Amino acid sequence: MLVDNDVQLKKLICMFDGMCQPINPGGVACYGFTIQEKRNNQIYQIYEEGGIAFEPFSKESSNNVAEYVALIKLLEWLLANGYNKFTVFIQGDSQLIINQLSGKYKVKSEKLKIYFDKTKILIKKFENLHIEWIMREKNNAADSLANKAYIDFIDNNYSGLHNKLKPYFATDQQIKLLRHLKIKPSKYLSRIEANRYLKKYKKEK
């Protein structure tokens, strides 16, 4: 079968991310993904999307579910827009998801097995697709989209959620320490995420 040379030369660089805040599992699970095209050594933004991955505060809501949903929505968008013949590079910062898809890790969770199976079915529809792990610091675009969806959800439901979620938000002391380290805390940052930032700073120091 002949393939359009223009299609063969085009490369898509896609990134995905998922999160569940301020509680994991059982919090607000959100996803984000971005799609860029590399053509003639130039990068062109094609599409980006962020949203709620699963019903907020349900048992299904978790970081791992959100990561899989992000990847599934990314793959579905590519297929719906006819990009299955392109060379596609997909990057994510979830070692669990990447290693499960590569076969390095077994899928032990029955809940994740559903998302894993759906992802594998979608991947088979592409002619030249590669998935690789990247450091979280290099996944800022997709992370920002997922975080925006989270913030928008809390903003839109603030009055009914603030008292419920306040114990899980970063403490005043954590916020003070982050600002002292010149790290700008995101809105509604969880205690767990704040603590992760602080631990990371101590290791680097």
CORLINCOR-V192280 format. One record per helix or strand. SS is the DSSP state (hx for helix, st for strand). FROM is the first residue (numbers start at 1). LEN is the number of residues. If there is no record, write none. Layout:
SS;FROM;LEN, SS;FROM;LEN
This chain:
hx;5;5, st;11;11, st;28;12, st;42;11, hx;63;18, st;87;6, hx;95;8, hx;110;14, st;128;6, hx;136;3, hx;140;17, hx;158;11, st;169;1, hx;172;9, st;190;1, hx;191;14
